[in-house]
């Protein structure tokens, strides 16, 4: 194994961009180096002396061997410090963990999988996970795909890092709705074999980039299902990129869609203000609530006489996310390849902007997807 950069003294040390390993225990250092290699991280090793303050504060993750915990007790308090213990029966390790300001105490090899994920997070620069919004239709043709697309387009236009994931294999493809069915990039069949950890940055780069967002859709093959493990891995990678992830899910939840719903933070159930639509939406809501507690109604208007949006939400025992009036010219726009939500002053874009203002933290810059 190639030796990473090391430090034996305090002078002339640049800031650390990978994990910082602090230990004189060669066996432990070797084990931590293997974990970093598996996670795609480039660590810096400090042996036999405390790190410099610059190293300590700049490293995304500090892996402190118990043998050098005392050397780090005077360092400034920071997040991302993990103390690697040597003896499960040593109760004093918890005292040393407090002294070094550790977030966690780990013992290897038991915690190796957990540590591998943390190191991989640091290598990817993972921050706050994305807000993940699932959109479902209360009945067929309710407009869930249209709303999901509009929400993603609006978020990307407003500067949020955005990924749109098509979870409905029978929906015709969100890339078509975005006017990008010919765009290059991976589709679901290419990712059906995904297992374990998927690199979020590489995933984002590999997907079609349409209207400043990354879109994962279906191709025109006969593959109509993906394993739940693939959905779990891909969605977890998307969420680690931060910003907003929008899921377009079918009413009848297959195993992959059910897995996606369990990872969502909130759900929007699109319900036309019609009696039969409300009755059908009740069944969809019952199934969705088994996996997601925060499910809200988006009521499409105009309503039937004597039925308004508030009554629809109340009848479904859901909070009302808002009313969504019809948008003139929407069907013609889609036929021309103009996606829903692109008209900034249209009802769809206004609804999405209002929802995002309440639900998503302000964007810190333009979307990273060109």
Secondary structure, DSSP 8 states (H G I E B T S, - for coil): ----EEESSSSS-----S-EEE-S-HHHHHHHHHHHHHHT---EEE-SS---HHHHHH-S-EEEEGGGGGGGTTS---S-EEEEES-TT-TTHHHHHHHHT-SEEEETTTTHHHHHHHHHHHHHT--S--EEEEEEESSTTSSHHHHHHHHHHHHHHTT--EEEEE--TTS--HHHHTT-TT--SB-HHHHTT--S---HHHHHHHBEEETTEEEE---SSS-----HHHHHHHHHHHHHT-SEEEEE--SS--HHHHHHHHH-SEEEEEEESSHHHHHHHHHHHHHHHTT-S-EEEEEEES--TT--HHHHHHHTT-EEEEEEE--TTHHHHHHTT--TT-STTSHHHHHHHHHHHHHS---SSS-S--
